[in-house]
Amino acid sequence: MPFGIQPLHIVIIVIVALIIFGPKRLPEVGRWVGRTLNEFRKGTQEMTEALREESVKAAREENLKAAMAAQEQDNTIAKPAPTQSIPVNAKFCINCGAPNPSEALFCNKCGSQFPV
C-alpha cells in the first residue's frame, strides 16, 4: 500500500469519517475529494507539458543560434587569395623577393636596382 497505509488504517479512517460527516454527507465528501484529486492531476499534467514545450523551444532556439554562428563563422573565414601566374623567366628582387619581368632594371615593388 502507498505511504505505508495498511487495510486496518483505511477501515479506521472510513469509520471516523462516517462518524464525523454522517452517512448522508459522506458521498458528497467523497465526490469533493475525487474532484480535488482530479483537478490536481490535470494541473500537474498541464504544468509538465508546458515545461516540456519550453525546454523543446529553448533547445530549438539554441540549435538555431549555433547554426547561425557556424554560418557566420563560415562567412568570416578568409578566402585564399587568387594565385598569380609568375613568368618562367622572371627576376626576383634580392631585397623584397618580388617577381619582376626579366627585362626590368629596377624592382617594381621596392625600387632597388638589379645587378647587371
Secondary structure by P-SEA (a helix, b strand, c coil): ccccccaaaaaaaaaaaaaaccccaaaaaaaaaaaaaaaaaaaaaaaaaaaaaaaaaaaaaaaaaaaaaaaaaaaaccccccbbbbccbbbbbccccccccccccccccccccccc
